[in-house]
Amino acid sequence: MSFVSLGDGSSRPTFFELVAADKLLPSLKNAILYSLTVFVQERPSLYALLRRGDEVFAVVQLLLDRSSLSNSYATFAESLYGLRRVQQAPDSIHGSSQAALSQTLQRRTLALQVALPYLICKCNALFAHHRPQIEAPLGIMSQRNQQLAFDQPQTAGSHGSRSGTALNWLRRQALRIFLCGYPWFHAAWQGLRFGFQLLYLLDSSAFYSPELWLLGQSVTRVSGSELMDRERKKAQVRQHQLGRTHQSRPAMLQLLRRGWLRASWAVADHTRNALILSVFGFKLLEWWYTSAEGRIAQQNRAPPPPPPKPPLPAANGIDLPTDPGICPLCRRVRTNPAMLCLSGYVFCYPCLHAHLVQHEYCPVTHIPVTQDHVWRLYKGE
């Protein structure tokens, strides 16, 4: 399965193709973590895998990208969209001077593509875990008090306790530096990525991301002839491997080797399709359960309670006119209406404002109110 785009005949992929390839791995990670969550509910012994979900996905990404780079010179996500990586000349913008990736460049690409997202994910988790300490004033004061305590000279204790105290002090200092500097680093990194993407969108650069610029690589489309040549070479290699099985003397050994080769080829051919189907399945399940929870919530929703009864007029309060359009204070047709939200009665705003300045209670119910409880009412169009 490969989402090959015919495009406009140019080898330069569109901005939206690269964005789609860039967003594929986060969706795949969510699908894998969701699957682990389901398995953990059935088998609690697998909870250690869920706790190490980032490491599990890093290993999966390492295997997928390694296989894809060796076979199609592209990462797993890029190969699904019919893209491949080429070595970019420093003075080339539109890909006029390109070369295939060597084994060394493939290893560098694999290390950067796997290690960088993993480190960023871990830094985000560490910052989110310690963020309340820098936002809460009490946490800041507690850290300051601990800092002052560790700055005091140690008058007693063994050498081991003093070395442990110094190590804890260094760890706290490193954590404080990280908490203060990581937001700036994260903002700078995201701004740098945005700048590279904007330059690529404006056709001013051949590099879609800082990672590609560091590696000196650009992404191009795979042509139909290249796909055919790739499939032809793969068929020839497999046919050669099958031919080598005939050299085995025992017939049972030949069958075992052929079965092993065919099984490995089937796994290699269908693993990518299975992972893509898992992403779509995860999105489908997410939509299904979200909509089902919404329907169940609507069905089980209790009826709204009846509105509370209006407060009764006080014994020494003013009388209410029979006409609801008359202001109870001035006994004229109400203009510029305003309501007291605690009692619900409506008056003329000038009359109500003058009354509250002197008495600070509702003229009908004598409920204590202020100017903040006055709601201006406007006639709808």
C-alpha positions as CSV (number, residue, x, y, z in Angstrom):
1,M,0.0,0.0,0.0
2,S,1.4,3.3,-1.0
3,F,-0.3,6.7,-1.4
4,V,1.6,7.6,-4.5
5,S,0.7,11.1,-5.8
6,L,0.9,11.8,-9.5
7,G,1.1,15.5,-8.8
8,D,2.0,17.8,-11.7
9,G,4.9,15.6,-13.1
10,S,7.5,17.4,-11.0
11,S,9.8,15.4,-8.7
12,R,9.4,18.0,-5.9
13,P,6.6,16.9,-3.5
14,T,3.9,19.4,-2.5
15,F,3.9,20.9,1.0
16,F,0.7,19.0,1.9
17,E,2.3,15.6,1.0
18,L,5.2,16.3,3.4
19,V,2.8,17.5,6.1
20,A,0.7,14.3,5.7
21,A,3.9,12.2,5.9
22,D,5.0,14.2,9.0
23,K,1.7,13.6,10.8
24,L,1.5,9.9,10.1
25,L,3.8,8.7,12.9
26,P,2.0,10.5,15.7
27,S,-1.2,8.8,14.7
28,L,0.6,5.5,14.5
29,K,2.0,6.0,18.0
30,N,-1.5,6.8,19.4
31,A,-2.8,3.6,17.8
32,I,0.0,1.5,19.3
33,L,-0.5,3.0,22.7
34,Y,-4.2,2.5,22.5
35,S,-3.6,-1.2,21.6
36,L,-1.3,-1.6,24.5
37,T,-3.9,0.0,26.8
38,V,-6.5,-2.6,25.6
39,F,-4.0,-5.5,26.1
40,V,-3.1,-4.3,29.6
41,Q,-6.8,-4.3,30.6
42,E,-6.9,-8.0,29.7
43,R,-3.4,-8.9,30.8
44,P,-2.1,-6.7,33.7
45,S,1.3,-8.3,33.4
46,L,1.9,-6.2,30.2
47,Y,1.6,-2.9,32.2
48,A,5.4,-2.5,32.1
49,L,5.2,-2.2,28.3
50,L,2.5,0.5,28.7
51,R,4.8,2.4,31.1
52,R,7.5,2.2,28.5
53,G,5.3,3.2,25.7
54,D,7.7,5.8,24.3
55,E,10.5,3.2,24.2
56,V,8.2,0.6,22.6
57,F,7.3,3.0,19.8
58,A,10.9,4.0,19.4
59,V,11.8,0.4,18.8
60,V,8.9,0.0,16.3
61,Q,9.9,3.1,14.5
62,L,13.6,2.0,14.4
63,L,12.6,-1.3,12.7
64,L,10.2,0.2,10.3
65,D,12.5,3.1,9.2
66,R,15.5,0.8,9.0
67,S,13.7,-1.6,6.6
68,S,12.3,1.3,4.6
69,L,15.6,3.1,4.3
70,S,17.4,0.0,3.1
71,N,14.7,-0.8,0.5
72,S,13.3,2.5,-0.7
73,Y,15.7,5.2,0.6
74,A,12.9,6.8,2.6
75,T,11.5,6.6,6.1
76,F,8.4,4.5,6.7
77,A,6.0,7.5,6.5
78,E,7.6,8.9,3.4
79,S,7.6,5.6,1.6
80,L,3.8,5.4,2.1
81,Y,3.3,8.6,0.1
82,G,5.6,7.6,-2.7
83,L,8.6,9.7,-1.5
84,R,12.3,9.1,-1.1
85,R,15.3,10.9,0.2
86,V,18.3,12.0,-1.8
87,Q,21.5,13.7,-0.9
88,Q,21.2,17.4,-1.7
89,A,24.0,19.6,-3.1
90,P,24.7,22.6,-0.9
91,D,24.0,25.1,-3.7
92,S,20.9,23.4,-5.1
93,I,17.4,24.6,-4.3
94,H,15.1,22.7,-6.6
95,G,16.9,19.4,-6.5
96,S,19.0,19.7,-9.7
97,S,22.0,17.9,-8.1
98,Q,21.0,14.8,-6.1
99,A,22.6,11.4,-5.1
100,A,21.2,8.3,-3.5
101,L,21.8,7.7,0.2
102,S,24.8,5.6,1.1
103,Q,24.9,3.2,4.0
104,T,26.5,5.8,6.3
105,L,23.8,8.4,5.4
106,Q,21.1,5.8,6.1
107,R,22.5,5.2,9.5
108,R,22.7,8.9,10.3
109,T,19.1,9.4,9.1
110,L,17.9,6.5,11.2
111,A,19.6,7.8,14.3
112,L,18.3,11.3,13.9
113,Q,14.7,10.3,12.9
114,V,14.4,8.0,16.0
115,A,16.4,9.7,18.6
116,L,15.3,13.3,18.2
117,P,11.5,12.6,18.6
118,Y,12.2,10.3,21.5
119,L,14.3,13.0,23.3
120,I,11.7,15.7,22.6
121,C,9.0,13.5,24.0
122,K,10.9,12.7,27.1
123,C,11.8,16.4,27.7
124,N,8.1,17.3,27.3
125,A,7.1,14.7,29.8
126,L,9.8,15.8,32.3
127,F,8.8,19.5,31.9
128,A,5.1,18.6,32.3
129,H,5.9,16.6,35.5
130,H,7.8,19.4,37.2
131,R,5.8,22.3,35.8
132,P,3.6,22.8,38.9
133,Q,6.8,23.4,40.9
134,I,7.6,26.6,38.9
135,E,3.9,27.7,38.7
136,A,2.9,27.3,42.3
137,P,4.3,30.0,44.6
138,L,4.5,27.5,47.5
139,G,6.6,25.2,45.4
140,I,8.9,28.0,44.5
141,M,9.3,28.9,48.1
142,S,9.9,25.3,49.0
143,Q,12.6,25.0,46.4
144,R,14.2,28.2,47.6
145,N,14.2,27.0,51.2
146,Q,15.8,23.7,50.1
147,Q,18.4,25.6,48.1
148,L,19.3,27.7,51.2
149,A,19.5,24.6,53.3
150,F,21.9,23.0,50.9
151,D,24.0,26.1,50.6
152,Q,24.7,26.0,54.3
153,P,28.0,24.3,55.3
154,Q,27.9,20.8,56.6
155,T,29.4,20.6,60.0
156,A,28.9,16.9,60.6
157,G,28.3,13.7,58.7
158,S,30.3,11.2,56.8
159,H,32.0,11.7,53.5
160,G,29.3,9.6,51.8
161,S,26.5,11.8,53.1
162,R,28.3,15.0,51.9
163,S,28.9,13.6,48.4
164,G,25.2,12.5,48.2
165,T,24.2,16.0,49.3
166,A,26.4,17.6,46.6
167,L,25.0,15.2,44.0
168,N,21.4,16.1,45.0
169,W,22.3,19.8,44.8
170,L,23.7,19.4,41.3
171,R,20.6,17.5,40.2
172,R,18.4,20.2,41.5
173,Q,20.4,22.9,39.8
174,A,20.3,21.0,36.5
175,L,16.5,20.6,36.9
176,R,16.1,24.3,37.6
177,I,18.1,25.2,34.6
178,F,16.1,22.8,32.5
179,L,12.8,24.1,33.7
180,C,13.8,27.7,33.0
181,G,15.5,27.1,29.6
182,Y,13.4,24.4,28.0
183,P,10.3,26.6,27.1
184,W,12.7,28.9,25.3
185,F,14.4,26.0,23.5
186,H,11.0,24.5,22.6
187,A,9.7,27.8,21.2
188,A,12.9,28.3,19.2
189,W,12.8,24.8,17.8
190,Q,9.1,25.1,16.8
191,G,9.8,28.6,15.3
192,L,12.8,27.1,13.3
193,R,10.6,24.3,12.0
194,F,7.9,26.8,11.0
195,G,10.6,28.9,9.2
196,F,11.8,25.9,7.2
197,Q,8.3,24.9,6.3
198,L,7.4,28.5,5.2
199,L,10.5,28.7,3.0
200,Y,9.6,25.3,1.5
201,L,6.1,26.4,0.9
202,L,7.3,29.6,-0.8
203,D,9.6,27.5,-3.0
204,S,12.7,29.2,-1.6
205,S,14.3,26.1,0.0
206,A,14.7,22.4,-0.8
207,F,14.6,21.4,2.9
208,Y,11.3,20.9,4.5
209,S,12.6,20.6,8.1
210,P,15.7,21.4,10.1
211,E,16.4,17.6,10.3
212,L,16.7,17.4,6.5
213,W,18.9,20.4,6.5
214,L,21.2,18.9,9.1
215,L,21.5,15.7,7.1
216,G,21.8,17.6,3.8
217,Q,18.9,15.6,2.3
218,S,15.8,16.6,0.3
219,V,12.6,14.6,-0.4
220,T,11.5,13.8,-3.9
221,R,8.7,11.9,-5.5
222,V,9.2,8.3,-6.7
223,S,8.4,8.0,-10.4
224,G,6.5,5.1,-11.9
225,S,9.6,3.7,-13.6
226,E,11.5,3.7,-10.3
227,L,8.7,1.7,-8.6
228,M,8.7,-0.8,-11.5
229,D,12.5,-1.2,-11.3
230,R,12.3,-1.6,-7.6
231,E,9.7,-4.4,-7.8
232,R,11.7,-6.1,-10.6
233,K,14.9,-6.1,-8.6
234,K,13.0,-7.4,-5.5
235,A,11.5,-10.2,-7.6
236,Q,14.9,-11.1,-8.9
237,V,16.5,-11.2,-5.5
238,R,13.8,-13.4,-4.1
239,Q,14.0,-15.7,-7.1
240,H,17.7,-16.0,-6.5
241,Q,17.1,-16.8,-2.9
242,L,14.6,-19.5,-3.8
243,G,17.1,-21.0,-6.2
244,R,19.7,-21.3,-3.5
245,T,17.3,-23.5,-1.5
246,H,17.7,-26.2,-4.2
247,Q,21.3,-26.7,-3.1
248,S,20.1,-28.2,0.2
249,R,20.4,-32.0,0.1
250,P,17.5,-33.1,2.4
251,A,14.1,-32.4,0.9
252,M,12.7,-31.5,4.4
253,L,15.4,-28.8,4.8
254,Q,14.5,-27.3,1.4
255,L,10.8,-27.1,2.4
256,L,11.7,-25.5,5.7
257,R,13.9,-22.9,4.0
258,R,11.3,-22.1,1.4
259,G,8.6,-21.8,4.0
260,W,10.8,-19.5,6.1
261,L,11.6,-17.3,3.1
262,R,8.0,-17.0,2.0
263,A,6.8,-16.3,5.5
264,S,9.4,-13.5,5.9
265,W,8.5,-12.0,2.6
266,A,4.8,-12.1,3.5
267,V,5.5,-10.3,6.8
268,A,7.7,-7.7,5.0
269,D,5.1,-7.1,2.3
270,H,2.0,-6.8,4.6
271,T,3.4,-5.3,7.8
272,R,3.2,-1.8,6.4
273,N,-0.4,-2.4,5.2
274,A,-1.3,-3.8,8.6
275,L,0.1,-0.8,10.4
276,I,-1.8,1.7,8.2
277,L,-5.0,-0.3,8.7
278,S,-4.4,-0.2,12.4
279,V,-4.2,3.6,12.2
280,F,-7.5,3.8,10.3
281,G,-9.0,1.3,12.7
282,F,-7.8,3.4,15.7
283,K,-9.4,6.5,14.3
284,L,-12.6,4.6,13.5
285,L,-12.8,3.2,17.0
286,E,-12.1,6.6,18.5
287,W,-14.9,8.1,16.5
288,W,-17.3,5.2,17.2
289,Y,-16.8,5.3,21.0
290,T,-16.9,9.0,21.2
291,S,-20.2,9.2,19.3
292,A,-21.6,6.2,21.4
293,E,-20.6,7.9,24.7
294,G,-22.4,11.0,23.5
295,R,-25.6,9.1,22.6
296,I,-25.5,7.2,26.0
297,A,-25.0,10.5,27.8
298,Q,-28.0,12.0,26.1
299,Q,-30.1,9.0,26.9
300,N,-29.2,8.9,30.5
301,R,-29.4,12.7,31.0
302,A,-31.7,13.6,33.8
303,P,-34.5,16.0,33.0
304,P,-33.8,19.6,34.0
305,P,-35.0,20.6,37.4
306,P,-38.0,22.9,37.6
307,P,-37.1,26.6,38.0
308,P,-37.0,27.9,41.6
309,K,-40.0,29.8,42.8
310,P,-39.6,33.6,42.8
311,P,-39.0,35.2,46.2
312,L,-42.1,36.5,47.9
313,P,-42.6,40.2,48.3
314,A,-41.7,41.5,51.7
315,A,-44.4,42.7,54.1
316,N,-43.1,46.3,54.1
317,G,-42.0,46.2,50.4
318,I,-43.6,48.2,47.7
319,D,-46.7,46.9,45.9
320,L,-46.5,45.4,42.5
321,P,-48.6,46.9,39.7
322,T,-51.1,44.8,37.9
323,D,-49.6,45.7,34.6
324,P,-46.2,44.0,34.1
325,G,-45.1,46.8,31.8
326,I,-45.2,49.3,34.7
327,C,-42.2,50.1,36.8
328,P,-42.9,49.3,40.5
329,L,-41.0,52.3,41.6
330,C,-42.1,55.2,39.4
331,R,-45.5,53.7,38.4
332,R,-45.0,54.6,34.8
333,V,-44.4,52.7,31.6
334,R,-41.0,51.0,32.1
335,T,-38.2,52.4,30.0
336,N,-34.5,51.3,29.8
337,P,-35.4,48.1,31.8
338,A,-33.0,46.6,34.3
339,M,-33.5,43.4,36.4
340,L,-32.2,42.5,39.8
341,C,-30.8,39.0,39.3
342,L,-31.4,37.9,42.9
343,S,-35.1,38.7,43.0
344,G,-36.0,38.6,39.3
345,Y,-38.1,41.9,39.3
346,V,-37.6,44.5,36.5
347,F,-37.6,48.2,37.0
348,C,-36.5,51.3,35.1
349,Y,-32.7,51.5,35.3
350,P,-32.6,55.1,36.6
351,C,-35.2,54.4,39.2
352,L,-33.4,51.2,40.3
353,H,-30.0,52.8,40.4
354,A,-31.2,55.7,42.6
355,H,-32.9,53.3,44.9
356,L,-29.8,51.1,45.3
357,V,-27.6,54.1,46.0
358,Q,-29.7,54.9,49.1
359,H,-31.0,51.5,50.4
360,E,-29.0,48.6,48.8
361,Y,-31.8,46.1,48.9
362,C,-34.6,45.0,46.5
363,P,-37.6,47.4,46.8
364,V,-40.0,44.5,46.5
365,T,-38.4,41.6,48.5
366,H,-35.9,43.6,50.6
367,I,-33.1,41.1,49.6
368,P,-29.7,42.7,50.1
369,V,-28.3,43.6,46.6
370,T,-25.7,45.9,45.1
371,Q,-25.1,47.5,41.8
372,D,-23.3,44.3,40.6
373,H,-26.6,42.4,40.7
374,V,-28.3,44.8,38.2
375,W,-28.7,43.3,34.7
376,R,-29.5,45.6,31.9
377,L,-32.2,44.2,29.5
378,Y,-32.3,45.0,25.8
379,K,-35.1,44.3,23.4
380,G,-34.2,41.7,20.8
381,E,-34.4,42.4,17.0
